[in-house]
Structure formats: structure tokens, C-alpha cells
Amino acid sequence: MPGKKRSVVGLLIFSIITLGIYWLYWIYATSKETQEYSGKQTLSPGLELLLCIITCGLYWFYWIYKYSKIAVECQQKAGLPPEDNAVINLILSILGLGIISSMILQASLNKVWEFESSKNDSVISTTDTSKNKE
């Protein structure tokens, strides 16, 4: 089951408006959705979020790299050409631009979720068409 397509700009705006609270929710939701889609069960999404908080953001560097790699696996699973942004996302995060790396990761995942949704829609419409012929 694909994850939720989220606005990349919305991620930026909501993170600023909520003073980072939405960003924390985004970390949890992204962890959960990518783990469910990829079938890769590492740490629970709640623990991932907790580690980002209690390490004062140090775990974030590992998290963005890891989930950028998992996004590549999701792209391959969907049959899309992989875009490996893990190193760029890590560098941006180290430079203090973690929100930009989040936006890049969300854009990569949106492609997967969009593609999977369009596959599901075409299967449903094909099934509906065959039922109408009977």
C-alpha cells in the first residue's frame, strides 16, 4: 500500500508555522509509510522519532541517510528509475538545511506514491470495464 503524497512546499510551510512540530510528525509518518511499503522493519517509527529528539538531532543525520536509501529501494520496487539522494541529503542536513533534505526525500517518495496510485487506479478501471461488459 502506497504512502500519502504530501506537498513538498507544504512540508516547509507547516514546519515553519508549527515551529517544527509538523516536521516531527513528518518524520514519524515517513518512517511508518516507507517501512510498510518496502517491507523493511528496522526500528519502530515512534522510536525513530524519539531518537531524533533525545539525541538533539544527531540521529537525524543517520535517519535522513537511511530513509533516502530506503526511498531508492521503494523506487526500484515500484519499477521507477532510482534517484539516490542520500549523500546530498546528508550533506544538506550537516550544513543546517535539514528541511531541504526533507523536501527532497518527500519529492522522491511522492513519485513512488503517485506511480503506485496510478497503477492501482488502472487496475480498478480495467476491472470495472470488464464487469460492465458482462
C-alpha positions in Angstrom: 0.0 0.0 0.0 1.5 3.3 -1.0 2.0 6.1 1.4 0.4 9.5 1.4 1.5 12.0 -1.2 2.4 15.2 0.7 3.1 18.7 -0.7 6.8 19.5 -0.7 6.1 23.2 -0.2 3.5 22.3 2.5 6.2 20.4 4.4 8.3 23.6 4.5 5.4 25.9 5.4 3.8 23.7 8.0 7.1 23.0 9.6 7.8 26.8 9.9 4.3 27.7 11.1 4.2 24.9 13.8 7.8 25.7 14.8 9.0 22.2 13.8 6.1 20.1 15.3 4.8 19.2 11.8 8.4 18.2 10.8 8.5 15.7 13.8 5.1 14.3 12.7 6.5 14.0 9.1 9.5 12.0 10.4 7.1 9.6 12.1 4.7 9.3 9.2 7.5 8.9 6.6 9.2 6.2 8.7 6.0 4.3 9.0 4.9 4.5 5.4 8.3 3.7 3.9 8.7 0.7 6.2 5.3 -0.6 5.4 5.8 -0.2 1.6 9.3 -1.6 1.5 8.7 -4.4 3.9 11.8 -3.3 5.8 11.1 -3.3 9.5 14.0 -1.6 11.2 13.2 0.5 14.3 9.6 1.4 15.1 8.6 4.8 13.8 8.0 6.1 17.3 11.5 5.0 18.4 13.0 6.7 15.3 11.3 9.9 16.3 12.3 9.6 19.9 15.9 9.1 18.9 15.8 12.2 16.7 14.5 14.2 19.7 16.7 12.8 22.6 19.9 12.9 20.6 19.2 16.6 19.9 19.0 15.9 16.2 22.2 13.9 15.8 20.2 10.8 15.0 18.6 12.8 12.2 21.8 12.6 10.1 21.6 8.9 10.2 17.8 8.9 9.7 17.9 11.1 6.5 20.6 9.0 5.0 18.9 5.7 5.9 15.5 6.7 4.6 17.0 8.2 1.4 18.4 4.8 0.7 15.1 3.1 1.6 13.4 5.6 -0.8 15.7 4.2 -3.6 14.5 0.7 -2.7 10.9 1.9 -2.9 11.5 3.4 -6.3 13.0 0.1 -7.5 10.1 -1.9 -6.1 7.7 0.4 -8.0 9.6 -0.1 -11.2 10.8 3.5 -11.3 14.4 4.6 -12.1 16.2 5.1 -8.8 17.3 8.5 -7.7 19.9 8.2 -4.9 19.9 11.5 -3.0 21.3 10.0 0.2 24.7 11.8 0.2 23.2 15.1 -0.9 20.5 14.9 1.8 23.2 14.1 4.4 25.4 17.0 3.3 22.4 19.4 3.3 21.5 18.3 6.8 25.0 18.7 8.1 25.0 22.2 6.6 21.9 23.0 8.6 19.5 22.6 5.7 17.7 19.6 7.0 14.3 20.9 5.9 15.6 21.0 2.3 16.7 17.4 2.5 13.3 16.5 3.9 11.7 18.2 0.9 14.0 16.2 -1.5 13.1 12.9 0.3 9.4 13.7 0.2 9.6 14.5 -3.6 11.2 11.2 -4.2 8.6 9.4 -2.2 5.8 11.3 -3.9 6.9 9.9 -7.2 6.6 6.3 -5.8 3.2 7.0 -4.2 1.9 8.7 -7.4 3.1 5.8 -9.6 1.6 3.2 -7.3 -1.7 5.0 -7.1 -1.9 5.3 -10.9 -1.2 1.5 -11.2 -4.0 0.8 -8.7 -6.4 3.2 -10.5 -5.7 1.5 -13.8 -6.3 -2.0 -12.3 -9.6 -0.8 -10.8 -10.7 0.8 -14.1 -9.8 -2.3 -16.0 -11.8 -4.4 -13.5 -14.8 -2.1 -13.8 -14.7 -2.2 -17.6 -14.7 -6.0 -17.7 -17.6 -6.1 -15.2 -19.6 -3.7 -17.4 -19.1 -5.9 -20.5 -20.7 -8.9 -18.7 
